[in-house]
Amino acid sequence: MVLQTLLARCRRRLFVATADVKDLHVPQGGPGRRARSILDVLAEAASRGIDVRLLHSGVPSERALARLKKNPPGEGFVLRRCPRMHAKAVIADGRWMYAGSANLTGAGLGAKSPRRRNFESGVLTDETALIDPLADMLQAVWAGEHCADCGRRDHCPVPLEEPAL
């Protein structure tokens, strides 16, 4: 799975952009090992000193919200919402990137059974000429640089130009 590959390579910063966030469970290692919630996996990466940023557009699924309330992300794992976010990307250390159509969901990332998966496309690259412009755009959204002209401020839970909690 691409997400697991990028997580394994990441040492400093993981930037994840998606429209939807669900309580996706990802396989962990070999046969007999239980799958773990992606939210727990990201929180664990943050506990190892990786700066994890998750930028998404909608309210997380009910199960994801319940998991976040039970185990709130700690320092180093920050979620922010922008109702206009529709990009799907994972950037590890600014050196590797997946960009494509898959949301952070089981159907999107192929964690569902073969009969329940979406047909997705994406690119895994280490070409900085592709990574840098997308990373810059995501950082600008994260920092709220587009908020003043967005026209959807009334849909923001916390406008991004305001400091993150």
Stockholm file with secondary structure:
# STOCKHOLM 1.0

chainA/1-165         MVLQTLLARCRRRLFVATADVKDLHVPQGGPGRRARSILDVLAEAASRGIDVRLLHSGVPSERALARLKKNPPGEGFVLRRCPRMHAKAVIADGRWMYAGSANLTGAGLGAKSPRRRNFESGVLTDETALIDPLADMLQAVWAGEHCADCGRRDHCPVPLEEPAL
#=GR chainA/1-165 SS CHHHHHHHHCSSEEEEEESCBCCCEECCSSTTCCCEEHHHHHHHHHHTTCEEEEEESSCCCHHHHHHHHHSCCCTTEEEEECTTCCCCEEEETTTEEEEESCCBSHHHHTCSCTTSCCCCCEEEECCHHHHHHHHHHHHHHHTTTTHHHHSCGGGCSSCTTSCCC
#=GC SS_cons         CHHHHHHHHCSSEEEEEESCBCCCEECCSSTTCCCEEHHHHHHHHHHTTCEEEEEESSCCCHHHHHHHHHSCCCTTEEEEECTTCCCCEEEETTTEEEEESCCBSHHHHTCSCTTSCCCCCEEEECCHHHHHHHHHHHHHHHTTTTHHHHSCGGGCSSCTTSCCC
//
